[in-house]
Amino acid sequence: MQHKLHPHYNKMKNKETTSSGIAHNALAPGTLIKGSIHAEEDLRIDGKVEGLIECSGKVVIGPQAEIQGDIHCANVDIIGRVTGNLVIKGILSIKASGVFTGDLTVGCLEITPGAVFNGTCKMQ
């Protein structure tokens, strides 16, 4: 017996979601934001941001992303470029293509070979 899928099923299953099952916020490539971003859920940035980013969840800085400003959040993955000061309660992971320049206060730091870290680090 074949089951009929809900018409929106294929659309829903392709959305990236947070651990709570809610679709996360995303900033697409080619987008520039000047100012502050405040997010309760996870946030993925593939565009450019000039300003403060505050997030209760995880922030992913995509490979095309460029951030100039401070980030305050639970966890961060840097795959693109970040210049500013970071205050991370949990884990900062700088991937092989990631570049971070600035001061860092973090719970745990992971730096993949090939990543660039220029600045100071204070572990909590």
Long-range contacts (C-beta under 8 A, 24 or more apart in sequence): 16-44, 18-42, 18-57, 18-58, 24-57, 27-65, 29-62, 29-64, 43-73, 45-80, 46-80, 61-98, 63-97, 78-115, 89-124
